[in-house]
């Protein structure tokens, strides 16, 4: 019973952050490193739960991985896509400057 309660609490901990990210369309204040570590850790706990046939571990971490991975996906989409776009624009500006100098 303790395992199910602990699992439920840690699972729902990601829900408010995911809901906020979906409604505000912003993940700027969410740590990418925290999401990578949490999602990886939960996935490993899920594999461990499958290995030891621990239903509480499997149940909690199945949902946790889905929530954390969803938030991680939003973070990558929102923040990293912007960085790639900015980098691309800077590279284009640099190429344009180089071309104008050669003329």
C-alpha positions, -999 to 999 in steps of 0.1 A, spaced: 0 0 0 28 24 8 43 18 -27 11 28 -44 7 59 -23 43 69 -29 39 62 -66 8 82 -69 24 112 -52 55 112 -73 34 106 -105 10 135 -99 40 158 -91 46 162 -129 9 168 -138 7 205 -126 39 214 -145 27 196 -176 -7 213 -175 10 247 -169 33 241 -199 4 232 -221 -18 261 -211 10 288 -212 29 272 -241 60 280 -222 87 257 -207 113 284 -202 114 279 -164 117 241 -165 151 227 -163 161 205 -192 187 186 -171 160 179 -144 137 165 -171 164 144 -187 174 129 -153 138 124 -141 126 108 -173 156 85 -175 153 76 -138 116 68 -141 122 47 -172 149 27 -153 125 23 -123 99 10 -147 124 -15 -161 133 -25 -126 96 -29 -117 91 -51 -147 122 -72 -138 110 -78 -102 74 -79 -112 65 -51 -88 30 -39 -97 32 -7 -77 65 3 -93 52 -6 -128 20 13 -124 35 45 -110 64 47 -133 44 39 -164 23 70 -159 53 90 -146 73 82 -177 45 93 -200 40 126 -181 77 134 -178 84 124 -214 55 146 -225 70 176 -206 104 168 -220 90 167 -255 74 201 -250 106 215 -236 126 203 -265 100 216 -290 96 250 -274 131 258 -263 155 239 -284 136 246 -317 140 283 -310 177 279 -303 181 261 -336 162 288 -355 183 315 -338 215 297 -347 203 293 -383 195 330 -386 230 340 -372 247 316 -396 227 332 -425 237 367 -414 273 356 -412 272 342 -447 256 374 -460 283 395 -444 310 373 -458 295 375 -493 292 413 -492 329 416 -481 340 394 -510 322 417 -535 
